[in-house]
Amino acid sequence: MNTTEVTPSSPSPVSLGTWPTPVEPLPRLAAALGLGEHDLLIKRDDLTGLGGGGNKVRKLEWTVGAALAAGADTLVTTGAPQSNHARLTAAAAARLGLRAVLVFPGTDGAAQSGNLVLDGLLGARVVWSGATDRKTLDAAAADVCARLEEQGARPALIPFGGSSPVGALGYVRCGEELGQQVPDLDTVVVALGSGATMAGLVASLGPDRVLGVDTGALDDPTPVVAALVADLLPEPVRSERLRIRVDQIGAGYGALTEQVESALTVTARTEGIILDPVYSGRAMAGLMAAVRDGDIRPGRTTVFVHTGGLPGLFGHPAAVAYGENSVINGL
């Protein structure tokens, strides 16, 4: 099969986002958590511009850049039906005049809300694979690429979540931005999904300054992050040096927990900033837990990376129901 493979030796990125994303203070949220007024900042990677924004834009600049250099005319990727990565892959394809094919697990009939609406608006084709696990989904995506080649297309298979050594380069650059914007930062808190966002930050800032909050997207994220970091640095980082919290998964990936509900509410009502229930909401819940147990302390500068994902909020029935029940009626 001649499907384009993106490798660490791939060429320069294509421009898809607006950089640098801003860093803003969160004084009211800091006070609510028991931190000092100037202790908590937010890196607005929800404001990356393309297709509703989010952290996947940084990864796609590199993976799509490699695909274009290899002559691809179609981007194929996988993810959950409400995948932010899939939505932004579709947006990147639209920006660059390419086709996008999104391979999802399960069958058609899922609620057409959230990211699924945007996938269609952006012109992506959706293939419902019937897959029930990651291995089967990957095989389905490879089959889609083979069928596209038979039709004369030149597909590039963009990895799940954009997470590869190439995709992680986007967050190496983000770490460089943060080093310039907040030179005294002590801890960067970020959602840990498919792994490359945290890996790029670790490669740039070092393992001691990056706290990843596991969202349950991987069975065991630690070796995945360690392997990605090893591909980015001349010297590998030992797995035990990675700072990863695993206490915010609850009933599993996608489940809305009480801790995440609290994080969504407190952040919205102190700073007017909306998080999503799967990634940034869990990351904020992890930050709050880290303050409670002393891993994040007053007097030190903490930066929360907002990875976007707002459309997913409107595709999450439990989150929508929670929001409806939280409306304050009357005076």
Long-range contacts (C-beta under 8 A, 24 or more apart in sequence): 1-142, 1-145, 1-146, 1-149, 2-149, 2-154, 3-76, 3-142, 3-145, 3-146, 3-149, 3-155, 3-156, 3-157, 4-66, 4-67, 4-70, 4-71, 4-72, 4-154, 4-155, 4-156, 4-157, 5-157, 6-62, 6-63, 6-66, 6-67, 6-156, 6-158, 6-159, 6-164, 6-166, 6-167, 7-66, 7-165, 7-166, 8-165, 8-166, 8-231, 10-62, 10-63, 10-65, 10-66, 10-69, 10-166, 11-65, 11-66, 11-69, 12-65, 13-61, 13-62, 13-65, 13-169, 13-170, 14-61, 14-64, 14-65, 14-68, 14-96, 15-61, 16-49, 16-50, 16-57, 16-60, 16-61, 16-64, 16-92, 16-95, 17-48, 17-49, 17-50, 17-57, 17-58, 17-61, 18-47, 18-48, 18-49, 19-48, 19-173, 19-177, 20-177, 20-180, 20-181, 21-45, 21-47, 21-48, 21-177, 22-47, 23-178, 23-181, 23-182, 23-303, 26-270, 26-271, 26-273, 26-304, 28-270, 28-271, 29-266, 29-267, 29-270, 29-271, 31-270, 32-266, 32-270, 33-287, 33-288, 33-291, 34-291, 34-298, 35-291, 35-296, 35-298, 35-302, 36-298, 36-299, 38-301, 39-298, 39-299, 39-300, 39-301, 39-302, 40-302, 40-304, 41-182, 41-185, 41-301, 41-302, 41-303, 41-304, 42-271, 42-273, 42-303, 42-304, 42-305, 42-306, 43-174, 43-178, 43-181, 43-188, 43-303, 43-304, 43-305, 43-306, 44-306, 45-174, 45-305, 45-306, 45-307, 45-308, 46-280, 46-306, 46-307, 46-308, 46-309, 46-310, 48-308, 50-88, 50-91, 50-92, 50-95, 51-87, 51-88, 51-90, 51-91, 51-92, 51-94, 51-118, 51-122, 52-87, 52-88, 52-91, 52-118, 52-308, 52-310, 52-311, 53-308, 53-310, 54-84, 54-88, 54-307, 54-308, 54-309, 55-84, 55-171, 55-197, 55-305, 55-307, 55-308, 56-84, 56-85, 56-88, 56-89, 56-161, 56-162, 56-308, 57-88, 57-92, 57-170, 58-170, 58-171, 58-173, 58-174, 58-197, 58-200, 59-85, 59-161, 59-162, 59-163, 59-167, 59-168, 59-170, 59-171, 59-196, 59-197, 60-88, 60-89, 60-92, 60-158, 60-162, 60-167, 60-170, 61-170, 62-166, 62-167, 62-169, 62-170, 63-158, 63-159, 63-162, 63-164, 63-166, 63-167, 64-89, 64-92, 64-96, 64-156, 64-158, 66-156, 66-166, 67-156, 67-158, 68-96, 70-156, 71-154, 72-98, 72-154, 72-155, 72-156, 73-98, 73-99, 73-153, 73-154, 73-155, 74-98, 74-99, 74-100, 74-101, 74-148, 74-153, 74-154, 74-155, 74-156, 75-99, 75-100, 75-101, 75-155, 75-156, 75-158, 76-100, 76-101, 76-102, 76-103, 76-141, 76-144, 76-145, 76-148, 76-155, 76-156, 76-157, 76-158, 77-101, 77-102, 77-103, 77-141, 77-157, 77-158, 77-159, 77-160, 77-162, 78-102, 78-103, 78-104, 78-137, 78-138, 78-140, 78-141, 78-160, 79-104, 79-160, 79-161, 80-104, 80-105, 80-254, 81-105, 81-106, 81-110, 81-115, 81-116, 81-315, 82-114, 82-115, 82-116, 82-278, 82-311, 82-312, 82-315, 82-316, 83-115, 83-161, 84-115, 84-279, 84-308, 84-309, 84-311, 84-312, 85-160, 85-161, 85-162, 85-194, 86-115, 86-119, 86-124, 87-115, 87-118, 87-119, 87-122, 87-311, 89-124, 89-158, 89-162, 90-118, 90-119, 90-122, 90-123, 90-124, 91-118, 91-122, 93-122, 93-123, 93-124, 94-122, 94-123, 99-125, 99-153, 100-124, 100-125, 101-125, 101-126, 101-127, 101-144, 101-148, 101-155, 102-126, 102-127, 103-127, 103-129, 103-137, 103-140, 103-141, 103-144, 104-128, 104-129, 105-129, 105-130, 105-131, 105-132, 105-133, 105-136, 105-137, 106-130, 106-131, 106-132, 111-315, 111-317, 113-314, 113-315, 114-311, 114-312, 114-313, 114-314, 114-315, 114-316, 115-311, 115-312, 115-315, 116-315, 117-311, 118-311, 134-160, 160-194, 161-193, 161-194, 161-195, 161-196, 161-217, 162-194, 162-196, 163-193, 163-194, 163-195, 163-196, 163-197, 163-199, 163-224, 163-228, 164-196, 164-228, 165-228, 165-231, 165-232, 167-196, 168-196, 168-197, 168-199, 168-200, 168-203, 168-228, 168-231, 168-232, 169-200, 169-232, 170-196, 170-200, 171-196, 171-197, 171-198, 171-199, 171-200, 171-201, 171-203, 171-204, 172-200, 172-201, 172-203, 172-204, 172-232, 173-200, 173-204, 174-200, 174-201, 174-204, 174-305, 175-200, 175-201, 175-203, 175-204, 175-205, 176-204, 178-204, 178-205, 178-303, 179-204, 179-205, 182-301, 182-303, 184-301, 185-209, 185-301, 185-302, 185-303, 186-300, 186-301, 186-302, 187-211, 187-290, 187-296, 187-300, 187-301, 187-302, 187-303, 188-302, 188-303, 188-304, 188-305, 189-213, 189-283, 189-284, 189-286, 189-287, 189-290, 189-296, 189-302, 189-303, 189-304, 189-305, 190-283, 190-304, 190-305, 190-307, 191-215, 191-279, 191-280, 191-282, 191-283, 191-305, 191-307, 192-217, 192-221, 192-225, 192-244, 193-217, 193-218, 193-279, 194-218, 194-224, 195-221, 195-224, 195-225, 195-228, 196-228, 197-305, 197-307, 198-225, 198-242, 198-244, 199-225, 199-228, 199-229, 199-232, 200-228, 200-232, 201-305, 202-229, 202-237, 202-242, 203-229, 203-232, 203-233, 207-237, 207-241, 207-242, 207-243, 208-241, 208-243, 210-242, 210-243, 211-243, 211-244, 211-245, 211-286, 211-287, 211-290, 211-295, 211-296, 212-242, 212-243, 212-244, 212-245, 213-244, 213-245, 213-248, 213-282, 213-283, 213-285, 213-286, 213-287, 214-244, 214-245, 214-246, 214-248, 214-249, 214-282, 215-248, 215-249, 215-253, 215-278, 215-279, 215-282, 215-283, 216-249, 216-250, 216-252, 216-253, 216-254, 217-253, 245-286, 245-289, 245-290, 247-286, 247-289, 248-282, 248-285, 248-286, 248-289, 249-282, 253-278, 254-278, 254-316, 255-318, 256-316, 256-318, 256-319, 256-322, 257-285, 259-285, 259-288, 259-289, 260-284, 260-285, 261-322, 262-288, 263-287, 263-288, 264-319, 264-322, 265-326, 273-306, 274-310, 274-313, 275-306, 275-309, 276-308, 276-309, 276-310, 276-312, 276-313, 276-316, 277-312, 277-313, 277-316, 277-318, 277-319, 278-309, 278-312, 278-316, 279-307, 279-309, 279-312, 280-306, 280-307, 280-308, 280-309, 283-307
